[in-house]
């Protein structure tokens, strides 16, 4: 489990007030940041990753039946 500093959350606070609660995480990798930092803050997160191995790992880590508010594209 990753632990993020409070400054990571502070960086996102202004974004949360300006934009809808939806996010596209480009270059999402295997989804650790998405799972630990972004999902608690946004209603829906689309993960975009070009590397097939990373995308496959992200799908295993966050299957849609357990984490319905994230899609791996």
Steps between C-alpha positions, in 0.01 A plus 500: 500500500630841405488783748473847352611816670232755587656726235382254231141558609554876527615504139167351391267709720478796256424260215213345694323834532540600133425183308240223500572197718634302203865448410713345228830366633730499194805281538332323792749216520371214715260728685652551843455878495151461357398254771658669801473872418252567222211258556418637846477852351323451167169331419637335186855449373596380152850358488688526171822304459683417178705210639297180472674335796419794726139509375457128567641540851269796567199294389600222739553746785170679444240272343183689408282276715692609813591856397211614279604864479823435308555393140832389353525610137 
